Amino acid sequence: MSKLLDLMRKLGSDAALAAEYDKDPEAVMQRAGLADAERRAMAEKDYAAIKKLTGLTDGQFATNHSIKCYE
């Protein structure tokens, strides 16, 4: 699994991580080990680049908006 996809899934399921990302997204992305292109795609909310970098296609994963499933 790509590190980007793994981080995106964690952001949707871990409230503490999502809160940290809201405050300092660059630090969270660095710690997750994302490459420059992955960090840039997330920072710019570039849906096309995120799809390309994760290998996902439309309908597989919603990346253009946040879906959070915290307890």
PDB file of N, CA, C and O in Angstrom:
ATOM      1  N   MET A   1       0.851  -1.175   0.000  1.00  0.00           N
ATOM      2  CA  MET A   1       0.000   0.000   0.000  1.00  0.00           C
ATOM      3  C   MET A   1       0.895   1.236   0.000  1.00  0.00           C
ATOM      4  O   MET A   1       1.951   1.248   0.632  1.00  0.00           O
ATOM      5  N   SER A   2       0.468   2.263  -0.706  1.00  0.00           N
ATOM      6  CA  SER A   2       1.264   3.480  -0.735  1.00  0.00           C
ATOM      7  C   SER A   2       1.186   4.191   0.612  1.00  0.00           C
ATOM      8  O   SER A   2       0.189   4.090   1.326  1.00  0.00           O
ATOM      9  N   LYS A   3       2.243   4.903   0.941  1.00  0.00           N
ATOM     10  CA  LYS A   3       2.261   5.657   2.189  1.00  0.00           C
ATOM     11  C   LYS A   3       1.188   6.739   2.172  1.00  0.00           C
ATOM     12  O   LYS A   3       0.597   7.048   3.207  1.00  0.00           O
ATOM     13  N   LEU A   4       0.937   7.311   1.006  1.00  0.00           N
ATOM     14  CA  LEU A   4      -0.092   8.345   0.886  1.00  0.00           C
ATOM     15  C   LEU A   4      -1.467   7.761   1.201  1.00  0.00           C
ATOM     16  O   LEU A   4      -2.221   8.338   1.983  1.00  0.00           O
ATOM     17  N   LEU A   5      -1.788   6.644   0.609  1.00  0.00           N
ATOM     18  CA  LEU A   5      -3.084   6.020   0.850  1.00  0.00           C
ATOM     19  C   LEU A   5      -3.222   5.603   2.314  1.00  0.00           C
ATOM     20  O   LEU A   5      -4.287   5.759   2.912  1.00  0.00           O
ATOM     21  N   ASP A   6      -2.161   5.081   2.877  1.00  0.00           N
ATOM     22  CA  ASP A   6      -2.180   4.698   4.283  1.00  0.00           C
ATOM     23  C   ASP A   6      -2.463   5.925   5.168  1.00  0.00           C
ATOM     24  O   ASP A   6      -3.281   5.847   6.085  1.00  0.00           O
ATOM     25  N   LEU A   7      -1.804   7.034   4.903  1.00  0.00           N
ATOM     26  CA  LEU A   7      -2.038   8.251   5.675  1.00  0.00           C
ATOM     27  C   LEU A   7      -3.466   8.740   5.499  1.00  0.00           C
ATOM     28  O   LEU A   7      -4.102   9.135   6.476  1.00  0.00           O
ATOM     29  N   MET A   8      -3.979   8.723   4.293  1.00  0.00           N
ATOM     30  CA  MET A   8      -5.349   9.186   4.047  1.00  0.00           C
ATOM     31  C   MET A   8      -6.345   8.345   4.839  1.00  0.00           C
ATOM     32  O   MET A   8      -7.294   8.881   5.412  1.00  0.00           O
ATOM     33  N   ARG A   9      -6.136   7.054   4.871  1.00  0.00           N
ATOM     34  CA  ARG A   9      -7.039   6.182   5.625  1.00  0.00           C
ATOM     35  C   ARG A   9      -6.933   6.455   7.126  1.00  0.00           C
ATOM     36  O   ARG A   9      -7.943   6.472   7.829  1.00  0.00           O
ATOM     37  N   LYS A  10      -5.719   6.667   7.611  1.00  0.00           N
ATOM     38  CA  LYS A  10      -5.540   6.971   9.035  1.00  0.00           C
ATOM     39  C   LYS A  10      -6.183   8.300   9.396  1.00  0.00           C
ATOM     40  O   LYS A  10      -6.764   8.431  10.473  1.00  0.00           O
ATOM     41  N   LEU A  11      -6.089   9.281   8.515  1.00  0.00           N
ATOM     42  CA  LEU A  11      -6.702  10.578   8.781  1.00  0.00           C
ATOM     43  C   LEU A  11      -8.215  10.460   8.910  1.00  0.00           C
ATOM     44  O   LEU A  11      -8.842  11.238   9.628  1.00  0.00           O
ATOM     45  N   GLY A  12      -8.791   9.503   8.228  1.00  0.00           N
ATOM     46  CA  GLY A  12     -10.233   9.293   8.293  1.00  0.00           C
ATOM     47  C   GLY A  12     -10.686   8.498   9.495  1.00  0.00           C
ATOM     48  O   GLY A  12     -11.877   8.471   9.806  1.00  0.00           O
ATOM     49  N   SER A  13      -9.753   7.845  10.180  1.00  0.00           N
ATOM     50  CA  SER A  13     -10.161   6.986  11.290  1.00  0.00           C
ATOM     51  C   SER A  13      -9.529   7.345  12.634  1.00  0.00           C
ATOM     52  O   SER A  13      -9.912   6.784  13.660  1.00  0.00           O
ATOM     53  N   ASP A  14      -8.588   8.252  12.643  1.00  0.00           N
ATOM     54  CA  ASP A  14      -7.873   8.604  13.875  1.00  0.00           C
ATOM     55  C   ASP A  14      -8.079  10.097  14.158  1.00  0.00           C
ATOM     56  O   ASP A  14      -7.453  10.946  13.525  1.00  0.00           O
ATOM     57  N   ALA A  15      -8.956  10.404  15.107  1.00  0.00           N
ATOM     58  CA  ALA A  15      -9.311  11.792  15.411  1.00  0.00           C
ATOM     59  C   ALA A  15      -8.108  12.604  15.860  1.00  0.00           C
ATOM     60  O   ALA A  15      -7.971  13.766  15.475  1.00  0.00           O
ATOM     61  N   ALA A  16      -7.233  12.013  16.667  1.00  0.00           N
ATOM     62  CA  ALA A  16      -6.061  12.743  17.160  1.00  0.00           C
ATOM     63  C   ALA A  16      -5.119  13.088  16.008  1.00  0.00           C
ATOM     64  O   ALA A  16      -4.589  14.197  15.944  1.00  0.00           O
ATOM     65  N   LEU A  17      -4.916  12.144  15.111  1.00  0.00           N
ATOM     66  CA  LEU A  17      -4.053  12.395  13.959  1.00  0.00           C
ATOM     67  C   LEU A  17      -4.674  13.456  13.058  1.00  0.00           C
ATOM     68  O   LEU A  17      -3.970  14.337  12.565  1.00  0.00           O
ATOM     69  N   ALA A  18      -5.972  13.383  12.840  1.00  0.00           N
ATOM     70  CA  ALA A  18      -6.648  14.384  12.005  1.00  0.00           C
ATOM     71  C   ALA A  18      -6.530  15.778  12.612  1.00  0.00           C
ATOM     72  O   ALA A  18      -6.320  16.753  11.890  1.00  0.00           O
ATOM     73  N   ALA A  19      -6.663  15.881  13.929  1.00  0.00           N
ATOM     74  CA  ALA A  19      -6.528  17.177  14.600  1.00  0.00           C
ATOM     75  C   ALA A  19      -5.105  17.705  14.450  1.00  0.00           C
ATOM     76  O   ALA A  19      -4.897  18.896  14.216  1.00  0.00           O
ATOM     77  N   GLU A  20      -4.130  16.812  14.586  1.00  0.00           N
ATOM     78  CA  GLU A  20      -2.740  17.215  14.403  1.00  0.00           C
ATOM     79  C   GLU A  20      -2.499  17.664  12.968  1.00  0.00           C
ATOM     80  O   GLU A  20      -1.799  18.649  12.730  1.00  0.00           O
ATOM     81  N   TYR A  21      -3.082  16.941  12.007  1.00  0.00           N
ATOM     82  CA  TYR A  21      -2.941  17.295  10.590  1.00  0.00           C
ATOM     83  C   TYR A  21      -3.544  18.673  10.319  1.00  0.00           C
ATOM     84  O   TYR A  21      -2.985  19.460   9.554  1.00  0.00           O
ATOM     85  N   ASP A  22      -4.680  18.960  10.944  1.00  0.00           N
ATOM     86  CA  ASP A  22      -5.312  20.271  10.766  1.00  0.00           C
ATOM     87  C   ASP A  22      -4.389  21.388  11.243  1.00  0.00           C
ATOM     88  O   ASP A  22      -4.376  22.472  10.660  1.00  0.00           O
ATOM     89  N   LYS A  23      -3.626  21.134  12.288  1.00  0.00           N
ATOM     90  CA  LYS A  23      -2.727  22.148  12.853  1.00  0.00           C
ATOM     91  C   LYS A  23      -1.407  22.247  12.092  1.00  0.00           C
ATOM     92  O   LYS A  23      -0.888  23.344  11.886  1.00  0.00           O
ATOM     93  N   ASP A  24      -0.867  21.108  11.676  1.00  0.00           N
ATOM     94  CA  ASP A  24       0.443  21.092  11.024  1.00  0.00           C
ATOM     95  C   ASP A  24       0.527  19.950  10.017  1.00  0.00           C
ATOM     96  O   ASP A  24       1.175  18.936  10.276  1.00  0.00           O
ATOM     97  N   PRO A  25      -0.126  20.113   8.873  1.00  0.00           N
ATOM     98  CA  PRO A  25      -0.144  19.016   7.894  1.00  0.00           C
ATOM     99  C   PRO A  25       1.242  18.604   7.416  1.00  0.00           C
ATOM    100  O   PRO A  25       1.491  17.419   7.199  1.00  0.00           O
ATOM    101  N   GLU A  26       2.138  19.556   7.251  1.00  0.00           N
ATOM    102  CA  GLU A  26       3.479  19.226   6.753  1.00  0.00           C
ATOM    103  C   GLU A  26       4.205  18.286   7.704  1.00  0.00           C
ATOM    104  O   GLU A  26       4.853  17.339   7.261  1.00  0.00           O
ATOM    105  N   ALA A  27       4.104  18.537   9.004  1.00  0.00           N
ATOM    106  CA  ALA A  27       4.775  17.672   9.985  1.00  0.00           C
ATOM    107  C   ALA A  27       4.210  16.260   9.943  1.00  0.00           C
ATOM    108  O   ALA A  27       4.959  15.287  10.025  1.00  0.00           O
ATOM    109  N   VAL A  28       2.898  16.143   9.815  1.00  0.00           N
ATOM    110  CA  VAL A  28       2.269  14.817   9.765  1.00  0.00           C
ATOM    111  C   VAL A  28       2.694  14.087   8.491  1.00  0.00           C
ATOM    112  O   VAL A  28       3.001  12.895   8.528  1.00  0.00           O
ATOM    113  N   MET A  29       2.712  14.797   7.374  1.00  0.00           N
ATOM    114  CA  MET A  29       3.102  14.165   6.110  1.00  0.00           C
ATOM    115  C   MET A  29       4.574  13.760   6.129  1.00  0.00           C
ATOM    116  O   MET A  29       4.930  12.699   5.616  1.00  0.00           O
ATOM    117  N   GLN A  30       5.432  14.596   6.718  1.00  0.00           N
ATOM    118  CA  GLN A  30       6.857  14.251   6.834  1.00  0.00           C
ATOM    119  C   GLN A  30       7.029  12.985   7.670  1.00  0.00           C
ATOM    120  O   GLN A  30       7.760  12.070   7.291  1.00  0.00           O
ATOM    121  N   ARG A  31       6.343  12.948   8.813  1.00  0.00           N
ATOM    122  CA  ARG A  31       6.455  11.799   9.710  1.00  0.00           C
ATOM    123  C   ARG A  31       5.944  10.514   9.049  1.00  0.00           C
ATOM    124  O   ARG A  31       6.446   9.424   9.323  1.00  0.00           O
ATOM    125  N   ALA A  32       4.942  10.655   8.179  1.00  0.00           N
ATOM    126  CA  ALA A  32       4.394   9.494   7.474  1.00  0.00           C
ATOM    127  C   ALA A  32       5.316   9.020   6.354  1.00  0.00           C
ATOM    128  O   ALA A  32       5.100   7.956   5.775  1.00  0.00           O
ATOM    129  N   GLY A  33       6.341   9.812   6.053  1.00  0.00           N
ATOM    130  CA  GLY A  33       7.306   9.405   5.043  1.00  0.00           C
ATOM    131  C   GLY A  33       6.868   9.660   3.619  1.00  0.00           C
ATOM    132  O   GLY A  33       7.344   9.004   2.692  1.00  0.00           O
ATOM    133  N   LEU A  34       5.951  10.621   3.433  1.00  0.00           N
ATOM    134  CA  LEU A  34       5.480  10.927   2.085  1.00  0.00           C
ATOM    135  C   LEU A  34       6.578  11.590   1.260  1.00  0.00           C
ATOM    136  O   LEU A  34       7.372  12.381   1.768  1.00  0.00           O
ATOM    137  N   ALA A  35       6.601  11.252  -0.006  1.00  0.00           N
ATOM    138  CA  ALA A  35       7.534  11.863  -0.950  1.00  0.00           C
ATOM    139  C   ALA A  35       7.068  13.287  -1.261  1.00  0.00           C
ATOM    140  O   ALA A  35       5.929  13.655  -0.974  1.00  0.00           O
ATOM    141  N   ASP A  36       7.953  14.070  -1.845  1.00  0.00           N
ATOM    142  CA  ASP A  36       7.619  15.463  -2.181  1.00  0.00           C
ATOM    143  C   ASP A  36       6.349  15.562  -3.012  1.00  0.00           C
ATOM    144  O   ASP A  36       5.490  16.399  -2.734  1.00  0.00           O
ATOM    145  N   ALA A  37       6.221  14.716  -4.028  1.00  0.00           N
ATOM    146  CA  ALA A  37       5.046  14.773  -4.907  1.00  0.00           C
ATOM    147  C   ALA A  37       3.767  14.439  -4.144  1.00  0.00           C
ATOM    148  O   ALA A  37       2.714  15.021  -4.405  1.00  0.00           O
ATOM    149  N   GLU A  38       3.860  13.511  -3.211  1.00  0.00           N
ATOM    150  CA  GLU A  38       2.691  13.142  -2.406  1.00  0.00           C
ATOM    151  C   GLU A  38       2.288  14.285  -1.472  1.00  0.00           C
ATOM    152  O   GLU A  38       1.105  14.592  -1.330  1.00  0.00           O
ATOM    153  N   ARG A  39       3.282  14.907  -0.840  1.00  0.00           N
ATOM    154  CA  ARG A  39       2.982  16.035   0.051  1.00  0.00           C
ATOM    155  C   ARG A  39       2.386  17.192  -0.734  1.00  0.00           C
ATOM    156  O   ARG A  39       1.444  17.835  -0.272  1.00  0.00           O
ATOM    157  N   ARG A  40       2.921  17.460  -1.904  1.00  0.00           N
ATOM    158  CA  ARG A  40       2.424  18.544  -2.746  1.00  0.00           C
ATOM    159  C   ARG A  40       0.978  18.275  -3.170  1.00  0.00           C
ATOM    160  O   ARG A  40       0.147  19.182  -3.145  1.00  0.00           O
ATOM    161  N   ALA A  41       0.680  17.046  -3.556  1.00  0.00           N
ATOM    162  CA  ALA A  41      -0.683  16.692  -3.981  1.00  0.00           C
ATOM    163  C   ALA A  41      -1.677  16.888  -2.840  1.00  0.00           C
ATOM    164  O   ALA A  41      -2.778  17.398  -3.047  1.00  0.00           O
ATOM    165  N   MET A  42      -1.285  16.481  -1.643  1.00  0.00           N
ATOM    166  CA  MET A  42      -2.172  16.660  -0.487  1.00  0.00           C
ATOM    167  C   MET A  42      -2.341  18.137  -0.162  1.00  0.00           C
ATOM    168  O   MET A  42      -3.461  18.593   0.066  1.00  0.00           O
ATOM    169  N   ALA A  43      -1.252  18.885  -0.136  1.00  0.00           N
ATOM    170  CA  ALA A  43      -1.309  20.300   0.215  1.00  0.00           C
ATOM    171  C   ALA A  43      -2.169  21.085  -0.774  1.00  0.00           C
ATOM    172  O   ALA A  43      -2.892  22.004  -0.388  1.00  0.00           O
ATOM    173  N   GLU A  44      -2.083  20.713  -2.050  1.00  0.00           N
ATOM    174  CA  GLU A  44      -2.835  21.411  -3.094  1.00  0.00           C
ATOM    175  C   GLU A  44      -4.207  20.800  -3.335  1.00  0.00           C
ATOM    176  O   GLU A  44      -4.972  21.285  -4.168  1.00  0.00           O
ATOM    177  N   LYS A  45      -4.520  19.717  -2.593  1.00  0.00           N
ATOM    178  CA  LYS A  45      -5.786  18.997  -2.784  1.00  0.00           C
ATOM    179  C   LYS A  45      -6.001  18.665  -4.261  1.00  0.00           C
ATOM    180  O   LYS A  45      -7.072  18.879  -4.828  1.00  0.00           O
ATOM    181  N   ASP A  46      -4.936  18.134  -4.853  1.00  0.00           N
ATOM    182  CA  ASP A  46      -4.916  17.800  -6.275  1.00  0.00           C
ATOM    183  C   ASP A  46      -5.427  16.369  -6.468  1.00  0.00           C
ATOM    184  O   ASP A  46      -4.662  15.407  -6.405  1.00  0.00           O
ATOM    185  N   TYR A  47      -6.736  16.253  -6.705  1.00  0.00           N
ATOM    186  CA  TYR A  47      -7.399  14.954  -6.813  1.00  0.00           C
ATOM    187  C   TYR A  47      -6.774  14.076  -7.901  1.00  0.00           C
ATOM    188  O   TYR A  47      -6.566  12.882  -7.688  1.00  0.00           O
ATOM    189  N   ALA A  48      -6.480  14.655  -9.048  1.00  0.00           N
ATOM    190  CA  ALA A  48      -5.894  13.868 -10.146  1.00  0.00           C
ATOM    191  C   ALA A  48      -4.529  13.306  -9.745  1.00  0.00           C
ATOM    192  O   ALA A  48      -4.229  12.143 -10.017  1.00  0.00           O
ATOM    193  N   ALA A  49      -3.713  14.123  -9.105  1.00  0.00           N
ATOM    194  CA  ALA A  49      -2.392  13.661  -8.685  1.00  0.00           C
ATOM    195  C   ALA A  49      -2.510  12.603  -7.587  1.00  0.00           C
ATOM    196  O   ALA A  49      -1.769  11.620  -7.590  1.00  0.00           O
ATOM    197  N   ILE A  50      -3.436  12.800  -6.655  1.00  0.00           N
ATOM    198  CA  ILE A  50      -3.632  11.819  -5.584  1.00  0.00           C
ATOM    199  C   ILE A  50      -4.046  10.472  -6.180  1.00  0.00           C
ATOM    200  O   ILE A  50      -3.533   9.430  -5.773  1.00  0.00           O
ATOM    201  N   LYS A  51      -4.965  10.488  -7.134  1.00  0.00           N
ATOM    202  CA  LYS A  51      -5.372   9.236  -7.792  1.00  0.00           C
ATOM    203  C   LYS A  51      -4.186   8.567  -8.455  1.00  0.00           C
ATOM    204  O   LYS A  51      -3.992   7.359  -8.320  1.00  0.00           O
ATOM    205  N   LYS A  52      -3.394   9.344  -9.169  1.00  0.00           N
ATOM    206  CA  LYS A  52      -2.236   8.777  -9.869  1.00  0.00           C
ATOM    207  C   LYS A  52      -1.225   8.200  -8.878  1.00  0.00           C
ATOM    208  O   LYS A  52      -0.696   7.110  -9.093  1.00  0.00           O
ATOM    209  N   LEU A  53      -0.960   8.925  -7.804  1.00  0.00           N
ATOM    210  CA  LEU A  53       0.042   8.499  -6.826  1.00  0.00           C
ATOM    211  C   LEU A  53      -0.395   7.288  -6.005  1.00  0.00           C
ATOM    212  O   LEU A  53       0.443   6.500  -5.566  1.00  0.00           O
ATOM    213  N   THR A  54      -1.701   7.138  -5.797  1.00  0.00           N
ATOM    214  CA  THR A  54      -2.197   6.009  -5.013  1.00  0.00           C
ATOM    215  C   THR A  54      -2.600   4.829  -5.882  1.00  0.00           C
ATOM    216  O   THR A  54      -2.743   3.713  -5.383  1.00  0.00           O
ATOM    217  N   GLY A  55      -2.785   5.063  -7.178  1.00  0.00           N
ATOM    218  CA  GLY A  55      -3.225   4.000  -8.075  1.00  0.00           C
ATOM    219  C   GLY A  55      -4.721   3.759  -8.035  1.00  0.00           C
ATOM    220  O   GLY A  55      -5.215   2.791  -8.613  1.00  0.00           O
ATOM    221  N   LEU A  56      -5.444   4.637  -7.353  1.00  0.00           N
ATOM    222  CA  LEU A  56      -6.895   4.474  -7.254  1.00  0.00           C
ATOM    223  C   LEU A  56      -7.593   5.058  -8.471  1.00  0.00           C
ATOM    224  O   LEU A  56      -7.062   5.929  -9.160  1.00  0.00           O
ATOM    225  N   THR A  57      -8.786   4.561  -8.713  1.00  0.00           N
ATOM    226  CA  THR A  57      -9.610   5.102  -9.781  1.00  0.00           C
ATOM    227  C   THR A  57     -10.868   5.690  -9.163  1.00  0.00           C
ATOM    228  O   THR A  57     -11.176   5.422  -8.002  1.00  0.00           O
ATOM    229  N   ASP A  58     -11.591   6.486  -9.927  1.00  0.00           N
ATOM    230  CA  ASP A  58     -12.836   7.063  -9.429  1.00  0.00           C
ATOM    231  C   ASP A  58     -13.737   5.959  -8.888  1.00  0.00           C
ATOM    232  O   ASP A  58     -13.861   4.886  -9.479  1.00  0.00           O
ATOM    233  N   GLY A  59     -14.353   6.243  -7.768  1.00  0.00           N
ATOM    234  CA  GLY A  59     -15.274   5.295  -7.164  1.00  0.00           C
ATOM    235  C   GLY A  59     -14.638   4.345  -6.166  1.00  0.00           C
ATOM    236  O   GLY A  59     -15.346   3.705  -5.389  1.00  0.00           O
ATOM    237  N   GLN A  60     -13.302   4.242  -6.173  1.00  0.00           N
ATOM    238  CA  GLN A  60     -12.627   3.350  -5.223  1.00  0.00           C
ATOM    239  C   GLN A  60     -12.453   4.000  -3.866  1.00  0.00           C
ATOM    240  O   GLN A  60     -12.531   3.325  -2.840  1.00  0.00           O
ATOM    241  N   PHE A  61     -12.221   5.295  -3.849  1.00  0.00           N
ATOM    242  CA  PHE A  61     -11.917   5.984  -2.601  1.00  0.00           C
ATOM    243  C   PHE A  61     -12.212   7.441  -2.775  1.00  0.00           C
ATOM    244  O   PHE A  61     -11.768   8.053  -3.746  1.00  0.00           O
ATOM    245  N   ALA A  62     -12.950   8.013  -1.860  1.00  0.00           N
ATOM    246  CA  ALA A  62     -13.283   9.437  -1.938  1.00  0.00           C
ATOM    247  C   ALA A  62     -12.115  10.247  -1.393  1.00  0.00           C
ATOM    248  O   ALA A  62     -11.838  10.209  -0.194  1.00  0.00           O
ATOM    249  N   THR A  63     -11.435  10.974  -2.259  1.00  0.00           N
ATOM    250  CA  THR A  63     -10.290  11.762  -1.816  1.00  0.00           C
ATOM    251  C   THR A  63     -10.517  13.247  -1.973  1.00  0.00           C
ATOM    252  O   THR A  63      -9.674  14.043  -1.561  1.00  0.00           O
ATOM    253  N   ASN A  64     -11.635  13.644  -2.558  1.00  0.00           N
ATOM    254  CA  ASN A  64     -11.857  15.065  -2.758  1.00  0.00           C
ATOM    255  C   ASN A  64     -12.652  15.691  -1.624  1.00  0.00           C
ATOM    256  O   ASN A  64     -12.988  16.873  -1.684  1.00  0.00           O
ATOM    257  N   HIS A  65     -12.953  14.926  -0.604  1.00  0.00           N
ATOM    258  CA  HIS A  65     -13.607  15.445   0.585  1.00  0.00           C
ATOM    259  C   HIS A  65     -13.297  14.520   1.752  1.00  0.00           C
ATOM    260  O   HIS A  65     -12.849  13.390   1.553  1.00  0.00           O
ATOM    261  N   SER A  66     -13.526  14.981   2.927  1.00  0.00           N
ATOM    262  CA  SER A  66     -13.196  14.195   4.118  1.00  0.00           C
ATOM    263  C   SER A  66     -14.372  13.367   4.585  1.00  0.00           C
ATOM    264  O   SER A  66     -15.491  13.867   4.697  1.00  0.00           O
ATOM    265  N   ILE A  67     -14.121  12.124   4.851  1.00  0.00           N
ATOM    266  CA  ILE A  67     -15.095  11.252   5.484  1.00  0.00           C
ATOM    267  C   ILE A  67     -14.432  10.762   6.766  1.00  0.00           C
ATOM    268  O   ILE A  67     -13.430  10.049   6.717  1.00  0.00           O
ATOM    269  N   LYS A  68     -14.981  11.137   7.896  1.00  0.00           N
ATOM    270  CA  LYS A  68     -14.372  10.796   9.163  1.00  0.00           C
ATOM    271  C   LYS A  68     -15.264   9.809   9.911  1.00  0.00           C
ATOM    272  O   LYS A  68     -16.484   9.964   9.959  1.00  0.00           O
ATOM    273  N   CYS A  69     -14.639   8.811  10.483  1.00  0.00           N
ATOM    274  CA  CYS A  69     -15.398   7.773  11.183  1.00  0.00           C
ATOM    275  C   CYS A  69     -14.836   7.558  12.575  1.00  0.00           C
ATOM    276  O   CYS A  69     -14.436   6.450  12.932  1.00  0.00           O
ATOM    277  N   TYR A  70     -14.812   8.612  13.346  1.00  0.00           N
ATOM    278  CA  TYR A  70     -14.275   8.532  14.701  1.00  0.00           C
ATOM    279  C   TYR A  70     -15.310   7.921  15.633  1.00  0.00           C
ATOM    280  O   TYR A  70     -16.515   8.004  15.393  1.00  0.00           O
ATOM    281  N   GLU A  71     -14.819   7.313  16.687  1.00  0.00           N
ATOM    282  CA  GLU A  71     -15.698   6.759  17.712  1.00  0.00           C
ATOM    283  C   GLU A  71     -16.137   7.860  18.655  1.00  0.00           C
ATOM    284  O   GLU A  71     -16.886   7.603  19.596  1.00  0.00           O
TER     285      GLU A  71
END
